[in-house]
Amino acid sequence: MKRVAVTGLGVVAPGGNDADQFFASLTAGRSSIDVLPDEWTERLTARIAARASFDAGAHFRAQQLRMLDRVSQLALVVAGQAIASADIEWNDDTRASTGVFFGTGMGGAATTDDGYATLYRDDSDRIKPFTVLTAMNNAAGAWIGLEHGLTGPNVTYSTACSSSAVAIGEAWLRIRSGAAPLALAGGAEAPLTLGTLKAWEALKTLATEDPDDPSASCKPFARDRSGLVLGEGAAVVVLEEWEHAKKRNARLYGELVGYGLGTDSAHITRPSIEGQARAMTLALASARVAPERIGYINAHGTGTVANDAVETAAIRRVFGAHADRIPVSSTKSMHGHLLGAAGAVELVVTLLALRSGTLPPTLNLRVTDPECDLDYVPNVAREGQDVELALTSSFAFGGTNAVLVCRRVPARG
């Protein structure tokens, strides 16, 4: 089996418009959760979300924007960042063998919302002609392929909150098998529309707004947590066969060494200790890593009452007594839950944590739930940490659980 390096990163998310800016915001403990400025928030019970400070007009012409939902705009920008940071010299052979593996839970949510508003609210039959093309789930991945002339496989995964983790894991399997030397893998989500927020509100999983500080509304593992906060964003990584990267002296952001994928098949929304533990165990087995070697876990940590307790129990089941020695943090406390993009964004966070030796905190953790009894790096980043191996988890409605394991490596192979 081939080794797989990460040689490029791209991120746009609440808190930063590139990987370094985003990670600096997280390690400084800055929350990007706030009250939405839109006038339609009066119709919401929970008016809070995490927005990316992203100006599409700075990247695309007006004619292009007519064909691009916000989810595709985000995807194209982060793919460009990842390719630039990988410093790839394209040729016909490279383009033909490079695939795009992309994840999104909802695709073009704004386009879908706008179409229904036009049809039902405005009672108009004049739907925008590109509605299907901008709303379809595979639009973001397709546009990445078109923009860069990549003619390898282009596959979109939609497994709710684990979508981009699955996409990255499947790309890893392809490179590991020797089928291709390069892949772009990641995900994007742009769900901050009235229709989407009302749907999530009806599900009763959203956090209530903190009365003193809206930015503190997402409280993973805390006794007073009340739910998740939705966010938007995107991330792409360049995965590259190790010898291919070494031959061109590529900069290395880390090595992806393991991937575990499983399904609860227990309940459509309720998380499962068994399912989450199985995915972690499979990831460790594929990495050929003993549980005791993991030095950091970037948790799914949504801030819902059910998930955080179940995830804690699953970690204890897999790691035993070592669980008490592993720092665990949820950066969703600062950037919100990015749904299908969460796995990709949080893999980037994990890779940068290993490189820098700084573990991002779990914000808003004043008093922990008795059922959540691990070291969650509360409120302040932990610097000077010598961690070689880390695990990042993504657990989804529908029960699809994906876990990635990565290793710190020297910046040049």
C-alpha positions as CSV (number, residue, x, y, z in Angstrom):
1,M,0.0,0.0,0.0
2,K,1.1,3.5,-0.8
3,R,1.6,6.3,1.8
4,V,-0.5,9.4,1.4
5,A,0.8,12.9,2.1
6,V,-1.2,16.1,2.4
7,T,0.6,18.7,0.3
8,G,-2.0,21.4,0.0
9,L,-4.7,23.1,2.1
10,G,-7.5,25.5,1.4
11,V,-10.1,26.9,3.9
12,V,-12.8,29.5,4.0
13,A,-14.7,29.4,7.2
14,P,-16.0,31.5,10.0
15,G,-12.9,33.1,11.4
16,G,-10.7,33.1,8.4
17,N,-10.4,33.1,4.6
18,D,-7.3,30.9,4.4
19,A,-5.8,28.1,6.5
20,D,-3.4,30.2,8.6
21,Q,-5.9,33.0,9.3
22,F,-8.5,30.4,10.3
23,F,-6.3,28.5,12.6
24,A,-4.9,31.6,14.2
25,S,-8.5,32.7,15.0
26,L,-9.3,29.3,16.6
27,T,-6.1,29.1,18.7
28,A,-6.8,32.7,19.9
29,G,-10.2,31.4,21.1
30,R,-12.3,33.8,18.9
31,S,-15.8,32.8,18.3
32,S,-17.4,33.7,14.9
33,I,-20.9,32.9,16.1
34,D,-23.2,35.9,16.1
35,V,-26.8,37.1,15.5
36,L,-27.6,36.9,11.8
37,P,-28.0,40.4,10.3
38,D,-30.8,39.5,7.9
39,E,-34.3,41.0,8.5
40,W,-35.9,37.6,8.2
41,T,-34.3,36.5,11.5
42,E,-37.4,37.9,13.2
43,R,-39.0,34.7,12.0
44,L,-36.4,32.5,13.8
45,T,-36.4,31.3,17.4
46,A,-32.6,30.8,17.2
47,R,-31.2,33.9,15.3
48,I,-27.5,32.8,15.7
49,A,-25.2,31.3,13.2
50,A,-21.5,31.4,12.1
51,R,-20.9,33.2,8.8
52,A,-17.8,33.2,6.7
53,S,-16.5,36.7,6.0
54,F,-16.5,35.9,2.3
55,D,-17.1,38.4,-0.5
56,A,-17.9,36.5,-3.7
57,G,-17.6,39.6,-5.8
58,A,-13.9,39.7,-5.0
59,H,-13.4,36.3,-6.7
60,F,-16.1,36.1,-9.5
61,R,-17.6,38.2,-12.2
62,A,-21.3,38.9,-12.2
63,Q,-21.8,36.6,-15.1
64,Q,-20.1,33.8,-13.3
65,L,-22.1,34.3,-10.1
66,R,-25.3,33.6,-12.0
67,M,-24.1,30.0,-12.4
68,L,-22.7,29.6,-8.9
69,D,-24.6,29.0,-5.7
70,R,-22.7,30.2,-2.6
71,V,-21.6,26.6,-1.9
72,S,-19.8,26.4,-5.3
73,Q,-18.3,29.8,-4.8
74,L,-16.7,28.6,-1.5
75,A,-15.6,25.4,-3.1
76,L,-13.9,27.0,-6.0
77,V,-12.0,29.4,-3.8
78,V,-10.7,26.8,-1.4
79,A,-9.7,24.4,-4.2
80,G,-7.7,27.2,-5.7
81,Q,-6.0,27.8,-2.4
82,A,-5.1,24.2,-2.0
83,I,-3.7,23.8,-5.5
84,A,-1.6,27.0,-5.0
85,S,-0.2,25.8,-1.7
86,A,0.6,22.4,-3.2
87,D,2.5,24.2,-6.0
88,I,1.6,21.5,-8.6
89,E,2.9,21.7,-12.1
90,W,0.1,20.5,-14.2
91,N,0.4,18.6,-17.4
92,D,-2.0,16.5,-19.5
93,D,-1.1,13.3,-17.6
94,T,-1.4,14.8,-14.2
95,R,-4.8,16.4,-15.0
96,A,-6.0,13.1,-16.4
97,S,-5.1,11.2,-13.2
98,T,-6.2,13.7,-10.7
99,G,-9.7,13.2,-9.2
100,V,-12.1,15.4,-7.3
101,F,-13.7,13.8,-4.2
102,F,-16.2,16.2,-2.7
103,G,-18.7,16.3,0.0
104,T,-21.8,18.3,0.7
105,G,-24.9,17.6,2.7
106,M,-27.3,20.1,1.0
107,G,-25.7,21.4,-2.2
108,G,-27.1,24.7,-3.4
109,A,-29.4,25.5,-0.5
110,A,-29.7,29.2,-1.4
111,T,-30.7,28.4,-5.0
112,T,-33.3,25.9,-3.7
113,D,-34.7,28.4,-1.2
114,D,-34.8,31.1,-3.9
115,G,-36.6,28.9,-6.3
116,Y,-39.3,28.0,-3.8
117,A,-39.7,31.6,-2.8
118,T,-40.2,32.7,-6.4
119,L,-42.7,29.9,-7.1
120,Y,-44.8,29.9,-3.9
121,R,-44.3,33.2,-2.1
122,D,-44.1,35.4,-5.2
123,D,-46.6,33.3,-7.2
124,S,-44.3,33.5,-10.2
125,D,-43.5,30.8,-12.8
126,R,-40.3,32.5,-13.8
127,I,-37.8,30.3,-12.1
128,K,-34.1,31.1,-12.9
129,P,-33.0,29.1,-15.9
130,F,-29.8,27.7,-14.1
131,T,-31.7,26.6,-11.0
132,V,-31.0,22.9,-11.5
133,L,-27.4,23.4,-12.4
134,T,-26.7,25.6,-9.4
135,A,-28.7,23.6,-6.9
136,M,-27.5,20.1,-7.7
137,N,-25.3,18.5,-5.1
138,N,-22.4,17.7,-7.5
139,A,-22.2,21.3,-8.8
140,A,-19.3,22.3,-6.5
141,G,-17.2,19.3,-7.4
142,A,-18.0,19.7,-11.1
143,W,-16.9,23.3,-11.1
144,I,-13.6,22.5,-9.5
145,G,-12.9,19.9,-12.2
146,L,-13.9,22.4,-14.9
147,E,-11.9,25.2,-13.5
148,H,-8.7,23.2,-13.4
149,G,-9.2,20.8,-16.3
150,L,-9.2,17.7,-14.1
151,T,-10.4,14.7,-16.0
152,G,-9.9,12.0,-13.4
153,P,-12.9,10.7,-11.4
154,N,-15.2,13.4,-10.0
155,V,-17.4,12.1,-7.3
156,T,-19.7,13.8,-4.8
157,Y,-20.6,12.2,-1.4
158,S,-23.7,13.3,0.5
159,T,-23.8,11.6,3.9
160,A,-25.0,14.6,5.9
161,C,-22.5,15.8,8.5
162,S,-19.8,13.2,7.5
163,S,-19.9,14.0,3.8
164,S,-16.5,15.6,3.4
165,A,-14.7,13.2,5.8
166,V,-16.1,10.4,3.6
167,A,-14.9,12.2,0.5
168,I,-11.4,12.5,1.9
169,G,-11.3,9.0,3.1
170,E,-12.4,7.6,-0.3
171,A,-9.8,9.7,-2.0
172,W,-7.2,8.3,0.4
173,L,-8.2,4.8,-0.5
174,R,-7.7,5.5,-4.2
175,I,-4.2,6.9,-3.7
176,R,-3.2,4.3,-1.2
177,S,-4.1,1.6,-3.7
178,G,-1.8,3.1,-6.3
179,A,-4.7,4.0,-8.7
180,A,-3.6,7.7,-8.9
181,P,-0.9,10.0,-7.5
182,L,-3.0,13.0,-6.7
183,A,-6.5,14.0,-5.6
184,L,-8.4,17.1,-4.5
185,A,-10.7,16.2,-1.6
186,G,-12.9,18.2,0.7
187,G,-16.3,19.7,1.0
188,A,-18.4,22.8,1.3
189,E,-21.7,23.9,2.8
190,A,-23.7,27.1,2.7
191,P,-26.9,26.4,4.6
192,L,-27.6,29.9,6.1
193,T,-31.0,30.5,4.4
194,L,-34.4,31.1,6.0
195,G,-35.8,27.8,4.8
196,T,-32.8,25.7,6.0
197,L,-32.7,27.4,9.4
198,K,-36.4,26.9,9.9
199,A,-36.1,23.3,9.0
200,W,-33.3,22.8,11.5
201,E,-35.3,24.8,14.1
202,A,-38.2,22.4,13.6
203,L,-35.9,19.5,14.4
204,K,-35.2,21.1,17.8
205,T,-31.5,20.6,17.6
206,L,-30.4,24.2,17.4
207,A,-28.8,26.0,20.4
208,T,-30.7,28.7,22.2
209,E,-29.0,32.1,22.1
210,D,-26.9,32.9,25.1
211,P,-28.6,35.9,26.7
212,D,-25.4,37.5,27.8
213,D,-23.2,36.8,24.7
214,P,-24.5,35.3,21.5
215,S,-21.0,34.3,20.5
216,A,-21.0,31.9,23.4
217,S,-24.1,30.0,22.4
218,C,-22.4,26.8,21.2
219,K,-21.1,24.9,24.3
220,P,-19.8,21.4,23.5
221,F,-19.5,19.1,26.5
222,A,-20.8,21.7,28.9
223,R,-23.5,21.0,31.4
224,D,-25.6,23.9,30.0
225,R,-25.2,23.1,26.3
226,S,-28.4,23.4,24.4
227,G,-27.7,22.4,20.8
228,L,-25.7,23.1,17.7
229,V,-25.1,26.3,15.8
230,L,-25.1,26.2,12.0
231,G,-22.2,27.6,10.1
232,E,-21.0,27.8,6.5
233,G,-17.6,27.2,5.0
234,A,-15.4,24.9,2.9
235,A,-12.1,23.2,2.9
236,V,-10.0,21.2,0.3
237,V,-6.8,19.2,0.8
238,V,-4.5,18.0,-1.8
239,L,-3.7,14.3,-1.2
240,E,-0.6,13.0,-2.9
241,E,1.2,9.7,-3.1
242,W,4.2,9.9,-0.8
243,E,7.0,9.2,-3.3
244,H,5.4,11.4,-5.9
245,A,5.4,14.3,-3.4
246,K,9.0,13.5,-2.2
247,K,10.3,13.4,-5.8
248,R,9.1,17.0,-6.4
249,N,10.2,18.1,-2.9
250,A,6.7,19.1,-2.0
251,R,5.8,20.9,1.2
252,L,4.1,18.4,3.6
253,Y,1.3,19.4,5.9
254,G,1.0,15.9,7.3
255,E,0.3,12.3,6.4
256,L,-3.1,10.8,6.3
257,V,-2.6,7.3,7.7
258,G,-6.1,5.9,8.5
259,Y,-9.8,6.0,7.7
260,G,-12.7,4.3,9.3
261,L,-16.2,4.2,7.9
262,G,-19.3,2.6,9.3
263,T,-23.0,3.0,9.8
264,D,-25.0,2.9,13.0
265,S,-28.2,1.5,11.4
266,A,-29.8,2.1,14.7
267,H,-31.8,5.4,14.5
268,I,-32.0,8.1,11.8
269,T,-31.0,10.9,14.3
270,R,-29.9,9.4,17.6
271,P,-26.1,8.7,17.8
272,S,-24.8,5.3,18.7
273,I,-21.9,4.5,21.0
274,E,-21.3,1.3,19.2
275,G,-21.4,2.9,15.7
276,Q,-19.0,5.7,16.7
277,A,-16.6,3.3,18.5
278,R,-16.6,1.0,15.5
279,A,-15.6,3.8,13.1
280,M,-12.8,4.9,15.4
281,T,-11.6,1.3,15.8
282,L,-11.6,0.8,12.1
283,A,-9.6,4.0,11.5
284,L,-7.0,2.9,14.0
285,A,-6.8,-0.6,12.5
286,S,-6.3,0.8,8.9
287,A,-3.6,3.1,10.3
288,R,-2.0,0.2,12.2
289,V,-1.9,2.4,15.2
290,A,-2.5,1.3,18.8
291,P,-5.0,3.5,20.6
292,E,-2.3,4.5,23.2
293,R,-0.4,6.3,20.4
294,I,-3.1,8.8,19.7
295,G,-2.2,12.2,21.3
296,Y,-5.1,14.4,20.3
297,I,-8.7,14.0,19.2
298,N,-10.6,16.7,17.2
299,A,-14.1,15.7,18.3
300,H,-17.3,15.9,16.4
301,G,-18.6,17.8,19.5
302,T,-21.7,19.4,18.2
303,G,-23.0,20.8,21.5
304,T,-26.2,18.7,21.4
305,V,-27.1,16.9,24.6
306,A,-27.2,13.5,23.0
307,N,-24.1,13.7,20.8
308,D,-21.6,14.9,23.3
309,A,-22.4,12.3,25.9
310,V,-22.4,9.5,23.4
311,E,-19.1,10.6,21.8
312,T,-17.5,10.7,25.2
313,A,-18.6,7.2,25.9
314,A,-17.4,6.0,22.5
315,I,-14.0,7.5,23.1
316,R,-13.8,5.8,26.5
317,R,-14.8,2.5,24.9
318,V,-12.1,2.6,22.3
319,F,-9.2,4.1,24.3
320,G,-9.9,2.7,27.8
321,A,-7.7,4.3,30.5
322,H,-5.7,6.2,27.8
323,A,-8.8,8.3,27.2
324,D,-8.0,10.3,30.3
325,R,-4.6,11.3,28.8
326,I,-5.9,12.5,25.4
327,P,-6.7,16.1,24.9
328,V,-10.0,16.4,23.1
329,S,-11.4,19.6,21.6
330,S,-14.4,20.7,19.6
331,T,-13.7,23.8,17.4
332,K,-17.4,23.9,16.5
333,S,-17.7,26.1,19.7
334,M,-16.1,28.8,17.5
335,H,-17.0,28.2,13.9
336,G,-20.3,26.3,14.3
337,H,-21.4,23.1,12.7
338,L,-20.5,23.2,9.0
339,L,-22.5,20.1,8.2
340,G,-21.1,18.4,5.1
341,A,-18.0,20.6,5.2
342,A,-17.2,19.9,8.8
343,G,-15.0,16.9,8.3
344,A,-12.7,18.6,5.8
345,V,-12.5,21.8,7.8
346,E,-11.7,19.9,11.0
347,L,-9.1,17.8,9.3
348,V,-7.3,21.0,8.3
349,V,-7.5,22.1,12.0
350,T,-6.1,18.8,13.1
351,L,-3.2,18.8,10.7
352,L,-2.3,22.4,11.7
353,A,-2.5,21.5,15.3
354,L,0.0,18.7,14.8
355,R,2.4,21.0,12.8
356,S,2.3,23.8,15.3
357,G,2.1,21.9,18.5
358,T,-0.9,24.1,19.5
359,L,-4.2,22.4,20.3
360,P,-7.3,24.6,19.8
361,P,-9.6,24.9,22.7
362,T,-13.2,24.0,23.3
363,L,-14.8,27.4,24.0
364,N,-17.6,28.1,26.5
365,L,-16.7,25.2,28.7
366,R,-17.3,26.5,32.2
367,V,-18.9,23.5,33.9
368,T,-18.7,20.1,32.2
369,D,-21.6,17.6,32.1
370,P,-20.9,14.7,34.5
371,E,-21.3,12.4,31.5
372,C,-18.6,14.3,29.6
373,D,-15.5,13.7,31.7
374,L,-12.5,13.9,29.4
375,D,-9.9,16.6,28.9
376,Y,-11.6,18.9,26.5
377,V,-8.9,21.7,26.4
378,P,-11.3,24.2,28.0
379,N,-11.4,27.8,26.8
380,V,-7.7,28.3,26.2
381,A,-5.4,26.8,23.5
382,R,-2.7,24.4,24.7
383,E,0.7,25.3,23.3
384,G,4.0,23.3,23.1
385,Q,2.3,19.9,22.6
386,D,4.5,17.2,21.1
387,V,1.8,15.2,19.3
388,E,2.6,12.8,16.5
389,L,-0.8,11.2,15.8
390,A,-4.3,12.6,15.9
391,L,-7.8,11.5,15.1
392,T,-10.7,13.5,13.8
393,S,-14.3,12.3,13.8
394,S,-17.4,13.1,11.8
395,F,-20.8,11.5,12.8
396,A,-23.9,12.1,10.8
397,F,-27.7,12.0,10.8
398,G,-28.5,8.8,9.0
399,G,-25.8,7.1,11.0
400,T,-22.8,7.3,8.6
401,N,-19.7,7.7,10.8
402,A,-16.3,8.6,9.3
403,V,-13.0,8.9,11.2
404,L,-9.6,10.0,9.9
405,V,-6.2,9.5,11.4
406,C,-3.2,11.8,10.6
407,R,0.4,12.0,11.4
408,R,2.8,14.9,11.9
409,V,5.7,14.8,9.5
410,P,8.7,17.1,8.6
411,A,7.7,20.0,6.4
412,R,9.7,18.5,3.5
413,G,9.8,14.8,2.9
